[in-house]
Amino acid sequence: MARIGIFGAGYVGLVTGACFADLGHDVVIRDILPERIEQLRAGEVPIYEPGLEQVLERNRDRILFTLDVAEAVDGAEFLYVAVGTPPTESGDADLGAVWAVVDELPGEVPGRPVVVMKSTVPVGTGDHVRRRLDDRGLANVGYVSNPEFLAEGSAVRDFMNPDRIVVGAFEQADGDRVVELHAGIDADVVRTDVPSAELVKLAANAFLSTRISFINEIANVCELVGADVADVARGVGLDHRLGPHFLRAGIGFGGSCFPKDVSALKQLAGNSGYPFMLLQAVWEVNELQKKRVVQKLLKHLGTLRGRTVALLGLAFKPNTDDMREAPSRVIAYRLLSEGAEVRAWDPVAHPDDLKGIELCDTVLDAVRGADAAVIVTEWPELRELASEELRDAMARPLIIDGRNLLDPVATRSAGFQYEGIGRPRHASPPEPAPRPSEVAR
Ligand SMILES: NC(=O)c1ccc[n+]([C@@H]2O[C@H](COP(=O)([O-])OP(=O)(O)OC[C@H]3O[C@@H](n4cnc5c(N)ncnc54)[C@H](O)[C@@H]3O)[C@@H](O)[C@H]2O)c1
């Protein structure tokens, strides 16, 4: 079993550390935030990620939390980098935290520890880090790119059951060691050079984002021609060449990864002399999609000045408290600028930086006296939204379903005005597919 130092106690660092400990390795997780380390030492998990607390708890003996670089590096055979790489104003990735980790490593380390890059970084970062290590006299430290594909909300399961493990190494033997570290996880292993591994991660997220913007544009066409995007997506997704995933129309993608990685790949291509036009469109479609909710509200309410709108869900997706690049932020501030009073409810995301927005403890509190409710995040508890109690509590029982969570027919029959995304008025739930014998010849 190996000893692993992990830099970064965020979504990726904590899940990586907890899961490696679960596989039997000894892990030291280092962060720069004293309160975060204190919380973790006290057995509290600073982020909302289902299942993570239990994995951390059952591996308490094998995981140390520290602020001290030396403690993370001492005796470590692997030094995982799992720090944030947020976008800068230009759209490039900010690698400040990555460089901080590389520069904080002691000037001398025995043996051959391997720096393993889990953070999502632009192509070419591995080359730069390699040079920096060499310049610092750390030529004995290996470097491997091992991008992470976990999704928040299902991160522990994703780490333990990945679709693939991508390992890009300068030295074959370093890559072999990183692959061995995953013994106990059953997954395809993709061995590449370092730039290819870096690009796999960016390309995968850019492609998933492209599918979302594509189905959102189909939804917008559906609204004009009277088709139902849920039926269209189902019919398209059953094609085995396409598959059903990420074909759910809504108010656009957000979160700490998709917007950042689309932007980073677009910038990377542009900086390298290639204008990535498809990604430019993916980005613009996504920006417009968030704002279409406001147009829908205006259509029903005439004006938003003085109207009360309840945003149901704030996190960028269910099962996480992550508010980074959440569409709710854009919608909330667009509504405020239109003169609306904005209330919001979310079961786990309680941001303190949404100025001018009233956070409510219950869905009922949020919708009481409201002129409209907007489903922003498809939390499962919102499936039961169309109740008599809620209808009677609202000043006007209007639901804009930004995630197509509710059944349009049932919601309208419960006395609500209802509008989803790409689901025209007459749309009804899809009929079950006919059996082959029933198909007219
Ligand atoms: N969140 C995801 O779903 C996800 C999935 C795949 C890949 N990624 C990538 O993984 C990376 C980390 O993402 P995240 O969501 O875990 O970020 P995060 O912001 O949740 O966590 C990053 C942590 O790193 C800490 N940190 C900063 N500088 C440090 C240093 N010098 N030493 C030690 N710790 C330091 C921060 O304090 C923070 O706790 C990013 O590059 C991201 O793109 C994220």
The ligand as an SDF file (V2000), in Angstrom:
LIG
                    3D

 44 48  0  0  0  0  0  0  0  0999 V2000
  -15.5330   19.7310   -8.7010 N   0  0  0  0  0  0  0  0  0  0  0  0
  -15.6300   18.8590   -9.6870 C   0  0  0  0  0  0  0  0  0  0  0  0
  -16.6940   18.3010   -9.9620 O   0  0  0  0  0  0  0  0  0  0  0  0
  -14.4090   18.4930  -10.4960 C   0  0  0  0  0  0  0  0  0  0  0  0
  -14.4270   17.3330  -11.2760 C   0  0  0  0  0  0  0  0  0  0  0  0
  -13.2960   17.0130  -12.0170 C   0  0  0  0  0  0  0  0  0  0  0  0
  -12.1820   17.8450  -11.9920 C   0  0  0  0  0  0  0  0  0  0  0  0
  -12.2080   18.9760  -11.2300 N   0  0  0  0  0  0  0  0  0  0  0  0
  -11.0070   19.8140  -11.2120 C   0  0  0  0  0  0  0  0  0  0  0  0
  -10.3090   19.5290  -10.0090 O   0  0  0  0  0  0  0  0  0  0  0  0
   -9.7010   20.7180   -9.4970 C   0  0  0  0  0  0  0  0  0  0  0  0
  -10.1760   20.9640   -8.0840 C   0  0  0  0  0  0  0  0  0  0  0  0
  -11.5720   21.2040   -8.1300 O   0  0  0  0  0  0  0  0  0  0  0  0
  -12.4470   21.2930   -6.7990 P   0  0  0  0  0  0  0  0  0  0  0  0
  -13.8600   21.4440   -7.2400 O   0  0  0  0  0  0  0  0  0  0  0  0
  -12.0700   20.1600   -5.9050 O   0  0  0  0  0  0  0  0  0  0  0  0
  -11.9190   22.6650   -6.1770 O   0  0  0  0  0  0  0  0  0  0  0  0
  -12.2420   23.2660   -4.7380 P   0  0  0  0  0  0  0  0  0  0  0  0
  -12.2080   24.7460   -4.9010 O   0  0  0  0  0  0  0  0  0  0  0  0
  -13.4400   22.6080   -4.1440 O   0  0  0  0  0  0  0  0  0  0  0  0
  -10.9820   22.8050   -3.8490 O   0  0  0  0  0  0  0  0  0  0  0  0
   -9.6870   23.2880   -4.0370 C   0  0  0  0  0  0  0  0  0  0  0  0
   -8.9950   23.3030   -2.6740 C   0  0  0  0  0  0  0  0  0  0  0  0
   -7.6110   23.5720   -2.8770 O   0  0  0  0  0  0  0  0  0  0  0  0
   -7.1490   24.3520   -1.7790 C   0  0  0  0  0  0  0  0  0  0  0  0
   -5.8510   24.9390   -2.0840 N   0  0  0  0  0  0  0  0  0  0  0  0
   -5.5660   26.0770   -2.7440 C   0  0  0  0  0  0  0  0  0  0  0  0
   -4.2340   26.2650   -2.7790 N   0  0  0  0  0  0  0  0  0  0  0  0
   -3.6580   25.2100   -2.1490 C   0  0  0  0  0  0  0  0  0  0  0  0
   -2.3270   24.8220   -1.8710 C   0  0  0  0  0  0  0  0  0  0  0  0
   -1.2860   25.5510   -2.2610 N   0  0  0  0  0  0  0  0  0  0  0  0
   -2.1160   23.6860   -1.1700 N   0  0  0  0  0  0  0  0  0  0  0  0
   -3.1440   22.9180   -0.7790 C   0  0  0  0  0  0  0  0  0  0  0  0
   -4.4480   23.2300   -1.0120 N   0  0  0  0  0  0  0  0  0  0  0  0
   -4.6870   24.3740   -1.6830 C   0  0  0  0  0  0  0  0  0  0  0  0
   -8.2890   25.3360   -1.5820 C   0  0  0  0  0  0  0  0  0  0  0  0
   -8.2200   25.9570   -0.3170 O   0  0  0  0  0  0  0  0  0  0  0  0
   -9.5110   24.4070   -1.7300 C   0  0  0  0  0  0  0  0  0  0  0  0
   -9.8910   23.8440   -0.5090 O   0  0  0  0  0  0  0  0  0  0  0  0
  -10.0430   21.8260  -10.4930 C   0  0  0  0  0  0  0  0  0  0  0  0
   -9.0110   21.9420  -11.4310 O   0  0  0  0  0  0  0  0  0  0  0  0
  -11.2900   21.3020  -11.1610 C   0  0  0  0  0  0  0  0  0  0  0  0
  -11.4490   21.8010  -12.4670 O   0  0  0  0  0  0  0  0  0  0  0  0
  -13.2820   19.3160  -10.4640 C   0  0  0  0  0  0  0  0  0  0  0  0
  1  2  1  0
  2  3  2  0
  2  4  1  0
  4  5  1  0
  4 44  2  0
  5  6  2  0
  6  7  1  0
  7  8  2  0
  8  9  1  0
  8 44  1  0
  9 10  1  0
  9 42  1  0
 10 11  1  0
 11 12  1  0
 11 40  1  0
 12 13  1  0
 13 14  1  0
 14 15  2  0
 14 16  1  0
 14 17  1  0
 17 18  1  0
 18 19  2  0
 18 20  1  0
 18 21  1  0
 21 22  1  0
 22 23  1  0
 23 24  1  0
 23 38  1  0
 24 25  1  0
 25 26  1  0
 25 36  1  0
 26 27  1  0
 26 35  1  0
 27 28  2  0
 28 29  1  0
 29 30  1  0
 29 35  2  0
 30 31  1  0
 30 32  2  0
 32 33  1  0
 33 34  2  0
 34 35  1  0
 36 37  1  0
 36 38  1  0
 38 39  1  0
 40 41  1  0
 40 42  1  0
 42 43  1  0
M  CHG  2   8   1  16  -1
M  END
$$$$
